[in-house]
Structures are given as structure tokens and as C-alpha cells.
Amino acid sequence: MAAGYVPVVPRDGGPWFDILDREQGKCGYAYSSLGEAAEKIDLLMNDERLRIEISRRAFERAKCFDRSFFEEKIVDVIHKVAVSKLK
């Protein structure tokens, strides 16, 4: 995703929940069968405008998995716990 690829992932796994956030067509596609996967890939290969649009959103979504993003979230949680202990 950070390289601009549109993810096409199984609907029954972690990527559907974590990467696509259970949203079909926003940052990528999920499939339930190999035939459905082929349809999604064919759609992306034949609609350049759609591929670029979803690729852009996937690139933005990939930023959520950056190390600095996780570091900021951890620091924020620690800060909130520390502040609540002081009250």
C-alpha cells in the first residue's frame, strides 16, 4: 500500500479487519472466492481512474501502520495513564 498497490485480500482474515477496516472499495478490496478476487483484480486493471483513486487512499491508509504512528499512540496512552494517576 505504501508503494501504491491496491490490496486485494481474503474477507475472512486479519487484513480485511485491520488493513481495509471492513470497507469494500475504499482502500482496497476483499474477496470470498478466487473468482471474486479475479473480478476485483480485473476491475482494477481495466479502470485506471479507479485504480489511481483507490491507490491514493491505500497510500494514505498505509501511514497508519508507520512506526512513528504507533510510537505517538503509545506515548499518548502513557500520558493519559500518568495524568489519570495524578488526579
Contacts in CASP RR format, 6 or more apart in sequence:
PFRMAT RR
TARGET T0000
AUTHOR 0000-0000-0000
METHOD contacts of the structure
MODEL  1
MAAGYVPVVPRDGGPWFDILDREQGKCGYAYSSLGEAAEKIDLLMNDERL
RIEISRRAFERAKCFDRSFFEEKIVDVIHKVAVSKLK
1 7 0 8 1.000
1 19 0 8 1.000
1 27 0 8 1.000
1 58 0 8 1.000
1 59 0 8 1.000
1 61 0 8 1.000
1 62 0 8 1.000
2 59 0 8 1.000
2 62 0 8 1.000
2 63 0 8 1.000
4 55 0 8 1.000
4 58 0 8 1.000
4 59 0 8 1.000
5 55 0 8 1.000
5 58 0 8 1.000
6 27 0 8 1.000
6 28 0 8 1.000
6 29 0 8 1.000
6 44 0 8 1.000
6 51 0 8 1.000
6 54 0 8 1.000
6 55 0 8 1.000
6 58 0 8 1.000
7 15 0 8 1.000
7 19 0 8 1.000
7 20 0 8 1.000
7 27 0 8 1.000
7 28 0 8 1.000
7 29 0 8 1.000
7 58 0 8 1.000
8 28 0 8 1.000
8 29 0 8 1.000
8 30 0 8 1.000
8 31 0 8 1.000
8 37 0 8 1.000
8 40 0 8 1.000
8 41 0 8 1.000
8 44 0 8 1.000
9 15 0 8 1.000
9 16 0 8 1.000
9 19 0 8 1.000
9 20 0 8 1.000
9 28 0 8 1.000
9 29 0 8 1.000
9 30 0 8 1.000
9 31 0 8 1.000
10 16 0 8 1.000
10 30 0 8 1.000
10 31 0 8 1.000
10 32 0 8 1.000
11 30 0 8 1.000
11 31 0 8 1.000
11 32 0 8 1.000
12 32 0 8 1.000
15 30 0 8 1.000
16 22 0 8 1.000
16 30 0 8 1.000
19 27 0 8 1.000
19 61 0 8 1.000
20 26 0 8 1.000
20 27 0 8 1.000
20 28 0 8 1.000
20 29 0 8 1.000
20 30 0 8 1.000
21 27 0 8 1.000
21 61 0 8 1.000
24 30 0 8 1.000
25 54 0 8 1.000
26 54 0 8 1.000
26 57 0 8 1.000
27 54 0 8 1.000
27 57 0 8 1.000
27 58 0 8 1.000
27 60 0 8 1.000
27 61 0 8 1.000
28 54 0 8 1.000
28 57 0 8 1.000
28 58 0 8 1.000
29 40 0 8 1.000
29 43 0 8 1.000
29 44 0 8 1.000
31 37 0 8 1.000
31 39 0 8 1.000
31 40 0 8 1.000
43 50 0 8 1.000
44 50 0 8 1.000
44 51 0 8 1.000
44 54 0 8 1.000
45 51 0 8 1.000
63 69 0 8 1.000
END
